[in-house]
Amino acid sequence: MEKMLSQSDAAYRWLQEKPAYHWSRSHFSTHFKCDMILNNLCESFNSAIIEARDKPILTLLERIRSYLMLRMARLRETVWTHDVGPRIFGIVEKLTTESAQCIASYAGGEKYQVNNIHGGMYVVDLERHTCTCRKWDLCGIPCSHSMAAIAKTEKSPYDFLHSLYKRGAYDRAYESYISPMPSQEYWRKTGHRPIKPPLYHKQPGRPRTSRQKEPD
């Protein structure tokens, strides 16, 4: 925060008004196993529906429904070559390679003291799935320090991954499906007065297709 204050007094005061667990990983809860700070999920969704954004409301909703129905069906049938997804597998392999820069010393029980050759000393608890750096605690994937400790055992690093990254959790996330729908002429008649769309007035200038973003 001292570095922030030296750069921008306004930014410092703005962050001081916000709870630290909203913007600092050091204060994040370890319950959710997510260390994301940026709004990437919303950005990905907005990018996926950009072709439907300028459509009438019913067409917009139908495009989104069809997109999600097809996406969930495709992901439900995804074949994994390991018990974890390919992205998580790549992360684990990368961290395993990085663990070569760490030296783990057994302390007792399930605890290890891990020294990094570039500096820094950490305490890893394999039973509680924790490390002083908190990366394992936050995301549920063993950090490079933890990988060095795991290498001292006869166990696989995949045994220490949180269950959220396993195939069972993935299947539970996509076991439900979005029902297909017939075209409008087959919809059930309700007998209610149809709702008319609002009067449309063409706006001057070229129509906007991208959403209005807040300033960074």
N, C-alpha and C positions, 0 to 999 in steps of 0.2 A: 504494500500500500504506500510505502514511502516513495518507491519509484514512481508509482502512479501519481502521487501528489506533485512530484517534481516535473512530471510531463503535463498534467492538466488538473487544475484545481476543481474545475466543474465536474470532470469525470470522477475524481476522488469523492466529492460531496455526494454525487449521484449514487455511487456504490455504497457509501456509508449509510444511505437511507434504505438500502435493500438488505434483506436477510442474507447472510453469507452463504447459506445452504442453497440459494438460488443461482449463484454464479461462481462459487469456488469449490473445486474438487476436494479441497482439504476439509470441507464441511458437509460434503454429500453424505446421504445415508447409504450404508452398505447393504441395505435390505433389497434394493431394486436391481442390483447388479448392472448398473448403467453409469458410465462415466462421461456421457455426451454432454457437451455444453452448447454446441451450435444447434440451430433449428433445422437440421438436415432432413428430418422426417417430413416436415411440412413442405420443405422445398421440393422433395422428391414427389410428393403427392401433387403439388401444384404443377410440376412439370408434366406429370402423367395425364392431367385433365385439361391441358392447355387448348387442345383442339375442340373441347366441348364448352369452353368458357363463354363464348359469344352466342350460344344457342339459347332458344326459349327454355323456360324452367323445366318443363316436362322432358324435352329432348336432352337437356343437360343431365337431369337425374337418370334418364335411361342410359345415356352413354356411360356415366359413372358406374351404374349397376352392371352393365354388360362387361365393362373393363374389369371390375372387381371379381365378377363371376368367373371370367376366363383366367384371370391371374391366380385366383385361389385354386382352381382346378389344375392349372399347370404346376403350381408349386406343390400341390398335394401328391402329384405323381413323380416328383423329382427323385432321382435315384442317387443315393450317396454311396461312395466307395468305402467310407469309414463310418464310425458311429457318430461322428460330428460332421457338420457341413464343410464344404471345401474352403470357405473363407476362414473359418475357425481353425481348420487343419493347417492352413498356411500360416496363421498367426502363431500357433503352437510350435511349428517347425522353426519359424524365425526366432522365437524366444529361446528355443532349445539351443540354437546356434549361438545366440548372444550370451547364453549362460556359461560359455567357455571362458568368458572374461571374469567369472566369479569363482571364488574358492569357498566351499562350504565346509564348516567344521561342526561335527556333532557335539551337542551340549548335553543332551539327555532327554528322555521321553521322546517327544516328536519335534523337539526344538533344535534349530541350527543357527550358528552365527555365520553370516555370509559376508565376505570381503570382496569388493570389486577392485580389480587391478588398477583402475583409474581413480580410486578413492571412494570412500563411503563404506560403512559397515551396517549390516541389517540383521534383524532377528526374524527368522522364518519359523512359523508353527504349522507343521503339516497336519496336525490334528484339527486345529481351528481354521485352517485355510487362510492364514493371515501373514502379512509381511509388513515391516516397518514402513516401506514406501507406499503402502495402501493400495497399490494397483490391483493386487489379487483380491483384496477386500472389496473394492469398488465394482469390478467387472466380472469376477468369478473365474477369471483365467489366470493361472499361475504366472507370475512375473519371471524375469530372467533370474532373479535371486532365488526364487522358489524352485525354478527348474534345476539350479545347481544343487539344491538340497535334495530334490527328488532323485537326481542322478545317483545320490549316495545310497538310495534304497534299490530294491529290485522291482519297484512298481513303475507303471507307465504314467507319464504326465497326464494322459487322458483320464486316468482314474481320479485325478484331482480337479477336473473341470466341473463347474457347477452343472447340475442336472438340466438347467434351462438350455444348455447348448447341445444336449443329446437328442437323438432321433425321436425318442418318446415325447419330449416336449414339443418338438416340431410337428409331429403328427397330431397332437392334441390341438395345436393352434389352427390347423387346417382341416380338422375332421368335419366341421360343419361346412355347409355350402350355401351359396345364394341360389335360390330357385330360379329356373328359367321362366320367362313370361311370354304369352302370346301377343300378337299385334293388337292395336287398340280396338279393332272391330269385334274382338272376342271378349272384351272386358264386360264385366257384369254391370247392368244398368242400375243406378241407384235411385232414380226418380227425382233427384234433387235438381234444382235449377243450375245449369252450367255456369261456371265462373268465367266471365269474359276477361280477356287480357287487358292490361292498361293501355290507354292510348299512346301510340308511339310517335315521337317527334324526332326526326333525323337531326342529329347533332352536327354542328359545323366541324369541318376538318376530317382527317382520316380516322376511321374507327380504331380504337385501341384493342389489342388482343392480349397484351401482357397486363398483369395485375399491377396495381400501384403499391410500391414497396415503401416501407418506412425508411428514413435515413439511417445509415449505419452509425 
